[in-house]
């Protein structure tokens, strides 16, 4: 939920840390800070607020230098945003500095004990308690000879007292050439350079300096120096880490000429959808192909139920997946909120396949659902965007999205990539059962055209911006769709809520008359996703019910539908496509509508209030 970056080498650490924190700001932007080792003491600068408004200004007027340092950008959990609660935190002696992602669940008990022992705390955070705890253990092992570095041993001893989740970076002024990192439940990686090393919670923080990274596993503790690093484990004497090559460069994490990351990522979707499909379609056989499922055709054919735990936008993609699996493969499919699934005693049959969907691969609730499913003996596949992420590594197999880094907090290109992959996977499950070759080829050829069709929708950006300006002052919205486009309606409502703070609800269109229609008036717009499909006439009747009550209507309709123009206030056209493909097209206007409304209202589109990109805490 927060962002960590650390550097140790020969260069000045300050600009490297500041650049890394800017790249991580989408993970949290309540406050930010850095600590550098210098002349036997720590130089700490930290400030409430977004980086350029707080920390960067502070450093401009009060610069610090050093060749080893740690930095943090915070999304508040314990203690409100403030200068005092900003990371890094020091121990009682001021000789240990710590930055931390996650939640220390037993921090209050530890804090009470240390207060009795004379410790004084200056913040309300659980992280300061962890810093003091590491400091206590450090004083016990300092100067002792052993197999491990004293700072590493102190960190390991302290973490054995901790209940909760953590990704941490630790420095001591007594060892200016050493940095220690550890993780449990919160992502952390080592960036491997030449004569320098990095520590980060996300590869985007280090990709400008190295594309060689080693992802830490839960309970790993890394001891990092400028020229080397080694990893041990709290759970065993050995730890297995592998150096991986990042598949994206620094330019992929830049905005380029776009005003916001979100807008850039919306416009990347023709390419990212093509990337999700590339090399995975055999058009002659009408058969999708995947290389990383790690399940035989016989095992896949035995699947008689699919359960999909997911969160947020991924949950909406999963709902589309439910329609796809049931239509193409006739497999009963259930979509679960991962946060509920992890605590339920769901009765899953022997041949249930659990399919988790996540952009980051680090979502805490989804990861817990994966682990619980594997404990119960079920095969778990993952649809994930981040290579090397925890979920990608712990699943039995899976499918990467290859969408590149998604920096905007409101997910856009990951959604369409997830839907593309789900469509292919559902087709494959259908083809190994009863789905015909001709039907498979028909859908895959439509998928093949989706990138070009998305480009046509994006050409209407200026027209959609004008519609957005018309409704930007509204305080309530309804989003309505049926069948495949019901989840699109939910996604459109979520996008608007996330970045413009307008109250919005998504419904199946026919459900409006079962209560929500009481909210309709002249000031409450409804966005109808109404392509020319098998549900068109039913949806049109639902639309008429809204218009009869004087509700403004924006329609997302199929090209060539002149009839609808006379019945709605505004219409955005999308190209004709088979029903299972239509969500890839109909969601684009909703993303743009939300984006332009948020801009018109003066909202910070890439850093919406109270939100962070990757939810790695409960």
C-alpha positions as CSV (number, residue, x, y, z in Angstrom):
1,X,0.0,0.0,0.0
2,X,3.0,2.3,0.6
3,X,6.2,2.6,-1.4
4,X,9.8,1.7,-0.4
5,X,13.0,2.5,-2.2
6,X,16.6,2.1,-0.9
7,X,20.0,2.7,-2.5
8,X,23.5,1.7,-1.6
9,X,26.5,2.4,-3.8
10,X,28.9,5.2,-4.8
11,X,26.4,7.8,-6.1
12,X,24.6,10.5,-4.2
13,X,21.5,8.7,-2.9
14,X,19.1,11.7,-2.7
15,X,18.2,12.1,-6.4
16,X,17.9,8.4,-6.8
17,X,15.6,8.0,-3.8
18,X,13.5,11.0,-4.8
19,X,13.1,9.8,-8.4
20,X,12.1,6.3,-7.1
21,X,9.6,7.8,-4.7
22,X,8.0,9.8,-7.5
23,X,7.6,6.5,-9.4
24,X,6.1,4.9,-6.4
25,X,3.7,7.7,-5.4
26,X,0.7,5.9,-6.9
27,X,1.2,3.4,-4.0
28,X,0.6,6.2,-1.4
29,X,0.8,9.9,-1.2
30,X,-0.1,11.1,2.3
31,X,3.5,11.9,3.1
32,X,7.1,11.0,2.1
33,X,10.5,11.0,3.6
34,X,14.1,9.8,3.2
35,X,17.0,9.0,5.6
36,X,20.7,9.0,4.6
37,X,23.7,7.7,6.4
38,X,26.3,10.5,6.7
39,X,29.2,11.1,9.1
40,X,28.1,8.6,11.7
41,X,24.5,9.9,12.0
42,X,21.3,9.9,10.0
43,X,20.1,12.9,8.0
44,X,16.3,12.6,7.9
45,X,13.9,14.7,5.8
46,X,10.2,13.9,5.8
47,X,7.0,15.9,5.1
48,X,3.3,15.5,5.0
49,X,1.7,15.8,1.6
50,X,2.5,14.8,-1.9
51,X,6.1,14.5,-2.8
52,X,6.5,17.6,-5.0
53,X,4.5,19.7,-2.6
54,X,6.3,18.4,0.6
55,X,9.5,16.4,0.5
56,X,10.9,17.8,-2.7
57,X,10.5,21.3,-1.5
58,X,12.0,20.5,1.8
59,X,15.1,18.9,0.2
60,X,15.4,21.9,-2.2
61,X,15.8,24.2,0.8
62,X,17.5,21.8,3.1
63,X,19.6,19.4,1.0
64,X,21.3,16.2,2.3
65,X,23.9,13.9,0.8
66,X,25.1,10.4,1.3
67,X,25.7,7.2,-0.6
68,X,23.3,5.0,1.3
69,X,19.7,5.8,2.1
70,X,16.1,4.6,2.3
71,X,12.9,6.4,1.3
72,X,9.2,5.9,1.7
73,X,5.9,7.3,0.4
74,X,3.0,6.6,2.8
75,X,-0.6,5.6,2.7
76,X,-1.8,6.0,6.2
77,X,-2.9,3.0,8.3
78,X,-1.9,3.7,11.9
79,X,-1.9,7.4,12.7
80,X,-3.2,10.2,10.4
81,X,-1.0,11.8,7.8
82,X,1.5,14.1,9.5
83,X,5.1,15.0,9.6
84,X,5.6,13.0,12.8
85,X,3.9,9.9,11.3
86,X,5.9,10.1,8.1
87,X,8.6,7.5,7.5
88,X,11.5,6.8,8.1
89,X,11.4,6.2,11.8
90,X,14.4,6.0,14.1
91,X,14.9,3.7,17.1
92,X,15.4,4.9,20.7
93,X,19.1,5.5,20.2
94,X,18.7,7.2,16.8
95,X,21.2,4.8,15.3
96,X,18.6,2.6,13.4
97,X,16.3,3.9,10.6
98,X,13.3,1.9,9.3
99,X,10.8,2.3,6.5
100,X,7.9,-0.1,6.5
101,X,4.9,-1.2,4.4
102,X,2.2,-3.4,6.1
103,X,0.6,-3.6,9.5
104,X,2.2,-4.7,12.8
105,X,-0.9,-6.2,14.5
106,X,0.6,-6.5,18.0
107,X,2.3,-3.1,18.0
108,X,0.3,-1.8,20.9
109,X,1.4,-4.6,23.2
110,X,5.0,-4.2,22.2
111,X,4.8,-0.4,22.6
112,X,3.3,-0.7,26.1
113,X,6.2,-3.0,27.2
114,X,8.8,-0.7,25.7
115,X,7.3,2.4,27.4
116,X,7.6,0.6,30.7
117,X,11.3,0.0,29.8
118,X,11.8,3.8,29.2
119,X,11.2,4.1,25.5
120,X,9.8,7.4,24.2
121,X,7.8,7.5,21.0
122,X,7.1,10.6,18.9
123,X,4.5,9.2,16.4
124,X,1.3,7.2,16.4
125,X,2.6,4.6,14.0
126,X,3.3,0.9,14.3
127,X,6.5,1.4,12.3
128,X,8.2,3.4,15.0
129,X,7.5,0.6,17.4
130,X,9.2,-1.8,15.0
131,X,12.2,0.5,14.7
132,X,12.5,0.5,18.5
133,X,12.2,-3.2,18.6
134,X,14.9,-3.7,16.0
135,X,17.0,-1.2,18.0
136,X,16.6,-3.2,21.2
137,X,17.7,-6.4,19.5
138,X,20.6,-4.6,17.8
139,X,22.0,-3.5,21.1
140,X,22.0,-7.1,22.3
141,X,23.9,-8.5,19.3
142,X,26.1,-5.5,18.4
143,X,29.7,-6.5,18.5
144,X,29.0,-10.2,18.8
145,X,30.5,-12.6,16.3
146,X,28.2,-14.8,14.4
147,X,27.3,-16.3,11.0
148,X,25.2,-13.3,10.2
149,X,25.7,-9.5,10.1
150,X,24.7,-8.0,13.4
151,X,22.1,-5.7,11.8
152,X,20.6,-8.7,9.9
153,X,20.5,-10.8,13.1
154,X,18.8,-7.9,15.0
155,X,16.2,-7.6,12.3
156,X,15.5,-11.3,12.3
157,X,15.3,-11.5,16.1
158,X,12.8,-8.5,16.1
159,X,10.6,-9.9,13.3
160,X,10.2,-13.2,15.3
161,X,8.3,-11.1,17.9
162,X,6.1,-9.4,15.3
163,X,2.6,-10.4,14.3
164,X,1.4,-8.9,11.0
165,X,2.7,-8.0,7.6
166,X,5.8,-6.1,6.6
167,X,8.1,-5.0,3.8
168,X,10.9,-3.1,5.5
169,X,14.3,-1.5,4.7
170,X,16.7,-0.9,7.6
171,X,19.9,1.1,8.0
172,X,22.3,1.5,10.9
173,X,24.8,4.4,11.2
174,X,27.3,1.9,12.6
175,X,27.4,0.1,9.3
176,X,27.3,2.7,6.5
177,X,27.8,0.1,3.8
178,X,24.9,-2.3,4.7
179,X,21.2,-2.2,4.2
180,X,18.7,-4.9,5.3
181,X,15.4,-5.7,3.7
182,X,12.7,-8.2,4.8
183,X,9.2,-9.1,3.7
184,X,6.1,-10.9,4.8
185,X,2.9,-10.2,2.9
186,X,4.2,-6.9,1.4
187,X,6.2,-7.0,-1.8
188,X,9.9,-6.2,-1.9
189,X,12.6,-6.7,-4.4
190,X,16.4,-6.2,-4.8
191,X,17.6,-4.3,-7.8
192,X,21.0,-5.6,-8.9
193,X,23.4,-3.0,-10.4
194,X,27.1,-2.7,-11.1
195,X,28.8,-1.6,-7.9
196,X,25.4,-0.6,-6.5
197,X,22.2,-2.2,-5.3
198,X,18.6,-1.1,-4.7
199,X,15.6,-2.2,-2.6
200,X,12.1,-1.4,-3.7
201,X,8.5,-2.4,-3.2
202,X,7.9,-2.1,-7.0
203,X,10.2,-2.5,-10.0
204,X,9.1,0.9,-11.4
205,X,11.2,2.5,-8.7
206,X,14.5,1.0,-10.0
207,X,13.9,0.3,-13.7
208,X,15.7,3.6,-14.7
209,X,18.9,2.2,-13.1
210,X,18.7,-1.6,-13.6
211,X,16.5,-4.2,-15.2
212,X,17.9,-7.0,-13.1
213,X,15.8,-7.8,-10.0
214,X,15.4,-10.5,-7.4
215,X,11.9,-10.8,-5.9
216,X,12.0,-11.7,-2.2
217,X,9.6,-14.3,-0.8
218,X,7.7,-14.2,2.5
219,X,10.1,-14.5,5.5
220,X,13.1,-13.6,3.3
221,X,15.7,-11.3,4.9
222,X,18.2,-9.7,2.5
223,X,21.6,-8.2,3.5
224,X,22.6,-5.7,0.8
225,X,25.9,-4.0,0.1
226,X,27.1,-2.0,-2.8
227,X,28.8,-5.0,-4.5
228,X,26.8,-8.0,-3.3
229,X,23.7,-9.2,-1.6
230,X,22.6,-12.4,0.1
231,X,19.3,-13.7,1.3
232,X,18.4,-15.9,4.3
233,X,15.0,-16.9,5.6
234,X,13.3,-16.6,9.0
235,X,11.7,-20.0,8.3
236,X,14.8,-22.0,7.3
237,X,18.6,-21.8,6.9
238,X,18.3,-21.3,3.1
239,X,16.4,-19.1,0.8
240,X,15.8,-19.4,-2.9
241,X,15.8,-16.2,-5.0
242,X,16.3,-15.8,-8.7
243,X,17.4,-12.8,-10.6
244,X,14.9,-11.9,-13.3
245,X,15.0,-9.5,-16.2
246,X,12.3,-6.8,-16.2
247,X,10.2,-6.9,-19.4
248,X,9.7,-3.1,-19.5
249,X,12.0,-0.2,-19.6
250,X,11.9,3.2,-17.8
251,X,10.0,4.9,-20.7
252,X,7.0,2.6,-20.0
253,X,6.6,4.2,-16.6
254,X,6.6,7.8,-18.0
255,X,3.6,9.9,-18.9
256,X,5.1,11.1,-22.2
257,X,3.0,13.8,-23.8
258,X,-0.2,12.9,-21.9
259,X,-1.5,15.1,-19.1
260,X,-2.0,12.1,-16.8
261,X,-1.0,8.5,-16.5
262,X,-4.6,7.4,-16.6
263,X,-5.2,9.1,-20.0
264,X,-2.0,7.5,-21.4
265,X,-3.1,4.1,-20.2
266,X,-6.5,4.5,-21.7
267,X,-4.9,5.3,-25.1
268,X,-2.5,2.3,-24.7
269,X,-5.4,-0.2,-24.8
270,X,-5.3,-1.0,-28.5
271,X,-1.7,-2.1,-28.0
272,X,-2.2,-3.8,-24.7
273,X,-5.1,-5.8,-25.9
274,X,-3.1,-7.0,-28.9
275,X,-0.2,-7.9,-26.5
276,X,-2.6,-9.9,-24.4
277,X,-3.6,-11.9,-27.5
278,X,-0.3,-12.1,-29.3
279,X,0.9,-15.7,-29.9
280,X,-2.1,-17.2,-28.2
281,X,-4.5,-17.8,-31.1
282,X,-4.5,-20.6,-33.6
283,X,-7.1,-19.2,-36.1
284,X,-7.0,-22.3,-38.3
285,X,-8.0,-24.5,-35.4
286,X,-10.2,-22.0,-33.7
287,X,-8.2,-22.9,-30.6
288,X,-6.4,-20.6,-28.1
289,X,-3.1,-21.7,-26.7
290,X,-1.4,-20.9,-23.5
291,X,2.1,-21.8,-22.3
292,X,2.0,-21.3,-18.6
293,X,-1.1,-23.1,-17.3
294,X,0.8,-26.1,-16.1
295,X,-2.3,-28.3,-16.5
296,X,-2.9,-31.0,-19.1
297,X,-5.8,-31.0,-21.4
298,X,-7.2,-34.0,-19.5
299,X,-7.0,-32.0,-16.2
300,X,-8.7,-29.0,-17.7
301,X,-11.4,-31.2,-19.1
302,X,-12.1,-32.6,-15.6
303,X,-12.9,-29.1,-14.2
304,X,-16.6,-29.0,-13.3
305,X,-16.7,-25.7,-11.5
306,X,-14.7,-22.4,-11.6
307,X,-14.5,-20.0,-8.7
308,X,-12.9,-16.6,-9.3
309,X,-11.8,-14.5,-6.3
310,X,-10.9,-11.0,-7.1
311,X,-11.1,-7.3,-5.9
312,X,-12.2,-4.0,-7.4
313,X,-11.8,-3.7,-11.2
314,X,-10.5,-7.3,-11.4
315,X,-13.8,-8.4,-9.8
316,X,-15.7,-6.7,-12.6
317,X,-13.5,-8.5,-15.2
318,X,-14.2,-11.7,-13.3
319,X,-18.0,-11.2,-13.7
320,X,-17.5,-11.0,-17.5
321,X,-15.5,-14.2,-17.1
322,X,-18.5,-15.8,-15.5
323,X,-20.6,-15.1,-18.5
324,X,-17.8,-16.3,-20.8
325,X,-17.1,-19.6,-19.1
326,X,-20.8,-20.5,-18.8
327,X,-21.6,-19.6,-22.4
328,X,-18.5,-21.1,-24.1
329,X,-17.7,-24.1,-21.8
330,X,-20.9,-24.7,-19.9
331,X,-18.9,-24.7,-16.7
332,X,-20.8,-23.3,-13.6
333,X,-18.8,-20.3,-12.5
334,X,-18.9,-18.2,-9.3
335,X,-17.3,-14.9,-8.7
336,X,-16.2,-14.1,-5.2
337,X,-15.1,-11.0,-3.4
338,X,-11.6,-12.1,-2.3
339,X,-11.9,-10.3,1.0
340,X,-15.0,-12.5,1.8
341,X,-13.8,-15.7,0.1
342,X,-10.7,-15.9,2.3
343,X,-12.8,-16.2,5.5
344,X,-15.7,-18.3,4.2
345,X,-15.8,-22.1,4.4
346,X,-17.0,-22.4,0.8
347,X,-17.9,-26.0,-0.2
348,X,-15.8,-26.5,-3.3
349,X,-16.1,-29.7,-5.2
350,X,-13.0,-31.9,-5.9
351,X,-12.6,-30.7,-9.5
352,X,-13.1,-27.0,-8.8
353,X,-10.6,-24.7,-10.5
354,X,-9.8,-21.5,-8.6
355,X,-8.9,-18.7,-10.9
356,X,-7.5,-15.6,-9.2
357,X,-7.4,-12.3,-11.1
358,X,-5.1,-9.4,-10.1
359,X,-3.2,-6.6,-11.8
360,X,-0.4,-6.2,-9.2
361,X,-0.1,-9.9,-8.1
362,X,0.2,-8.6,-4.6
363,X,-3.4,-7.9,-3.5
364,X,-3.6,-9.2,0.1
365,X,-7.1,-10.6,0.0
366,X,-6.6,-12.3,-3.4
367,X,-3.3,-13.8,-2.2
368,X,-4.9,-15.2,0.9
369,X,-7.7,-16.7,-1.2
370,X,-5.0,-18.4,-3.4
371,X,-3.2,-19.8,-0.4
372,X,-6.4,-21.1,1.3
373,X,-7.4,-22.8,-2.0
374,X,-4.1,-24.5,-2.4
375,X,-4.2,-25.6,1.2
376,X,-7.5,-27.3,0.4
377,X,-6.0,-29.1,-2.5
378,X,-7.4,-27.1,-5.4
379,X,-5.6,-26.1,-8.5
380,X,-5.1,-22.4,-8.6
381,X,-4.4,-20.4,-11.8
382,X,-3.7,-16.7,-11.9
383,X,-4.4,-14.0,-14.4
384,X,-1.8,-11.4,-13.5
385,X,0.1,-8.4,-15.0
386,X,3.3,-8.3,-12.9
387,X,5.9,-10.9,-13.7
388,X,7.6,-12.1,-10.5
389,X,4.8,-11.0,-8.2
390,X,3.9,-13.1,-5.2
391,X,0.6,-14.4,-6.7
392,X,2.3,-15.2,-10.0
393,X,5.0,-17.2,-8.2
394,X,2.6,-19.0,-5.8
395,X,-0.1,-20.1,-8.3
396,X,0.1,-23.5,-9.9
397,X,0.1,-21.8,-13.3
398,X,-1.3,-18.8,-15.0
399,X,-1.5,-16.2,-17.8
400,X,0.4,-12.9,-17.9
401,X,-1.3,-9.9,-19.3
402,X,1.8,-8.2,-20.8
403,X,0.1,-4.8,-20.3
404,X,3.2,-3.1,-19.0
405,X,3.2,-1.0,-15.8
406,X,-0.1,0.6,-14.8
407,X,0.6,3.7,-12.8
408,X,-2.8,5.3,-12.7
409,X,-4.6,4.3,-9.5
410,X,-7.8,3.8,-11.4
411,X,-7.2,0.7,-13.5
412,X,-8.0,0.9,-17.2
413,X,-5.7,-1.1,-19.5
414,X,-5.4,-4.0,-17.0
415,X,-9.2,-4.4,-17.2
416,X,-9.4,-4.8,-21.0
417,X,-6.3,-7.1,-20.9
418,X,-8.0,-9.2,-18.2
419,X,-11.2,-9.5,-20.3
420,X,-9.2,-10.4,-23.4
421,X,-7.4,-13.2,-21.6
422,X,-10.6,-14.4,-20.0
423,X,-12.3,-14.6,-23.4
424,X,-9.4,-16.7,-24.8
425,X,-9.3,-19.0,-21.7
426,X,-13.1,-19.5,-21.8
427,X,-12.8,-20.3,-25.5
428,X,-10.1,-22.8,-24.9
429,X,-12.1,-24.5,-22.1
430,X,-15.1,-24.6,-24.5
431,X,-13.1,-26.0,-27.4
432,X,-11.8,-29.0,-25.4
433,X,-15.4,-29.7,-24.6
434,X,-18.2,-29.0,-27.0
435,X,-17.6,-25.6,-28.7
436,X,-17.4,-25.8,-32.4
437,X,-14.4,-24.9,-34.5
438,X,-16.5,-22.3,-36.4
439,X,-17.7,-20.6,-33.2
440,X,-14.1,-20.5,-31.9
441,X,-12.8,-18.9,-35.1
442,X,-15.7,-16.4,-35.2
443,X,-14.9,-15.1,-31.7
444,X,-11.2,-15.1,-32.1
445,X,-11.4,-13.1,-35.4
446,X,-13.5,-10.6,-33.5
447,X,-10.9,-10.5,-30.8
448,X,-8.2,-10.0,-33.4
449,X,-10.1,-6.9,-34.6
450,X,-10.7,-5.5,-31.1
451,X,-7.5,-3.4,-31.1
452,X,-8.5,-1.6,-34.3
453,X,-12.0,-1.1,-33.0
454,X,-10.8,0.4,-29.7
455,X,-8.7,2.9,-31.8
456,X,-12.0,4.0,-33.5
457,X,-13.6,4.6,-30.1
458,X,-10.6,6.6,-28.9
459,X,-11.0,8.9,-31.9
460,X,-14.1,10.2,-30.2
461,X,-12.1,11.5,-27.2
462,X,-12.9,15.2,-27.9
463,X,-16.6,14.5,-28.3
464,X,-16.7,12.5,-25.1
465,X,-14.9,15.4,-23.3
466,X,-17.7,17.7,-24.4
467,X,-20.3,15.4,-23.0
468,X,-18.4,15.1,-19.8
469,X,-18.3,18.9,-19.4
470,X,-22.1,18.9,-19.7
471,X,-22.5,16.5,-16.7
472,X,-19.5,17.4,-14.6
473,X,-21.6,19.2,-12.0
474,X,-23.8,16.2,-11.4
475,X,-23.6,14.6,-8.0
476,X,-25.3,11.2,-8.7
477,X,-25.0,8.9,-11.7
478,X,-26.5,5.5,-12.7
479,X,-24.7,3.1,-15.0
480,X,-26.9,0.4,-16.6
481,X,-26.3,-2.6,-18.8
482,X,-27.4,-6.1,-19.3
483,X,-25.7,-9.5,-19.7
484,X,-22.0,-9.0,-20.7
485,X,-22.4,-5.2,-20.2
486,X,-23.8,-5.3,-16.7
487,X,-20.2,-5.7,-15.3
488,X,-19.2,-2.9,-17.7
489,X,-21.8,-0.7,-16.0
490,X,-20.3,-1.6,-12.6
491,X,-16.9,-0.7,-13.9
492,X,-18.0,2.6,-15.3
493,X,-19.6,3.5,-11.9
494,X,-16.4,2.6,-10.1
495,X,-14.2,4.7,-12.4
496,X,-16.4,7.7,-11.8
497,X,-16.4,7.2,-8.0
498,X,-12.7,6.6,-7.8
499,X,-11.5,9.7,-9.6
500,X,-14.2,12.3,-9.5
501,X,-15.8,11.5,-6.1
502,X,-19.3,11.5,-7.6
503,X,-21.7,9.0,-6.2
504,X,-22.4,6.4,-8.9
505,X,-24.1,3.1,-8.9
506,X,-24.1,0.3,-11.5
507,X,-27.1,-2.0,-12.0
508,X,-28.5,-4.5,-14.4
509,X,-30.8,-2.3,-16.4
510,X,-34.0,-4.3,-15.6
511,X,-33.3,-4.0,-11.8
512,X,-33.9,-0.2,-11.9
513,X,-37.7,-0.7,-11.5
514,X,-37.1,-2.8,-8.3
515,X,-36.1,0.3,-6.3
516,X,-33.4,2.5,-7.7
517,X,-35.7,4.2,-10.2
518,X,-37.0,6.2,-7.2
519,X,-33.8,8.2,-7.4
520,X,-34.3,9.3,-11.0
521,X,-34.9,13.0,-11.6
522,X,-33.8,15.8,-13.9
523,X,-30.5,16.1,-12.1
524,X,-29.5,12.4,-12.1
525,X,-27.9,11.2,-15.4
526,X,-28.1,7.5,-16.4
527,X,-25.4,6.0,-18.7
528,X,-27.0,3.1,-20.7
529,X,-24.7,0.6,-22.2
530,X,-27.0,-0.6,-25.0
531,X,-25.3,-2.2,-28.0
532,X,-27.4,-3.8,-30.7
533,X,-27.4,-7.3,-29.3
534,X,-29.9,-9.9,-28.2
535,X,-31.0,-7.8,-25.2
536,X,-31.4,-4.5,-27.2
537,X,-35.2,-4.3,-27.2
538,X,-35.4,-5.2,-23.5
539,X,-32.7,-2.6,-22.7
540,X,-34.5,0.0,-24.8
541,X,-37.7,-0.5,-22.8
542,X,-35.7,0.1,-19.6
543,X,-34.2,3.2,-21.1
544,X,-37.8,4.5,-21.9
545,X,-38.7,4.0,-18.2
546,X,-35.9,6.4,-17.3
547,X,-36.9,9.0,-19.9
548,X,-40.5,8.8,-18.8
549,X,-39.3,10.1,-15.4
550,X,-37.3,12.9,-17.1
551,X,-33.9,11.4,-16.3
552,X,-31.0,12.5,-18.6
553,X,-29.6,9.6,-20.6
554,X,-26.2,9.0,-22.2
555,X,-26.2,6.0,-24.4
556,X,-23.3,3.8,-25.4
557,X,-24.8,2.3,-28.7
558,X,-23.7,0.5,-31.8
559,X,-22.7,2.4,-34.9
560,X,-25.6,2.7,-37.3
561,X,-28.3,2.9,-34.6
562,X,-30.1,6.1,-35.6
563,X,-33.2,5.2,-33.7
564,X,-31.6,5.8,-30.3
565,X,-30.4,9.3,-31.0
566,X,-34.0,10.6,-30.8
567,X,-34.6,9.1,-27.4
568,X,-31.5,10.1,-25.5
569,X,-29.7,13.3,-24.5
570,X,-26.3,12.1,-25.7
571,X,-25.0,9.1,-27.6
572,X,-21.5,7.6,-28.0
573,X,-21.1,5.0,-30.7
574,X,-19.0,1.9,-30.6
575,X,-18.3,-0.5,-33.5
576,X,-20.4,-3.6,-34.0
577,X,-19.0,-6.7,-32.3
578,X,-20.2,-10.1,-31.1
579,X,-21.8,-9.9,-27.6
580,X,-18.8,-11.5,-25.8
581,X,-16.4,-8.9,-27.3
582,X,-18.6,-5.8,-26.7
583,X,-17.2,-5.1,-23.1
584,X,-13.8,-4.4,-24.7
585,X,-15.4,-1.6,-26.7
586,X,-18.2,-0.3,-24.4
587,X,-15.9,0.3,-21.4
588,X,-13.6,2.7,-23.3
589,X,-16.2,5.6,-23.4
590,X,-16.9,5.1,-19.7
591,X,-13.2,5.4,-18.9
592,X,-12.9,8.6,-20.9
593,X,-16.1,10.0,-19.5
594,X,-14.9,9.4,-15.9
595,X,-11.5,10.9,-16.8
596,X,-12.8,14.1,-18.4
597,X,-15.4,14.7,-15.6
598,X,-12.7,14.3,-13.0
599,X,-10.4,16.8,-14.8
600,X,-13.3,19.2,-15.2
601,X,-13.9,19.0,-11.4
602,X,-10.3,19.7,-10.7
603,X,-9.6,16.3,-9.2
604,X,-6.1,14.7,-9.1
605,X,-6.8,11.9,-11.5
606,X,-3.7,9.8,-10.9
607,X,-3.8,10.2,-7.2
608,X,-7.4,10.1,-6.0
609,X,-8.0,10.8,-2.3
610,X,-7.9,7.9,0.1
611,X,-6.9,5.4,-2.5
612,X,-3.6,3.6,-3.4
613,X,-2.9,1.4,-6.3
614,X,-2.1,-2.0,-4.7
615,X,-3.9,-3.0,-1.6
616,X,-1.4,-5.1,0.3
617,X,-3.0,-4.8,3.8
618,X,-6.5,-5.8,5.1
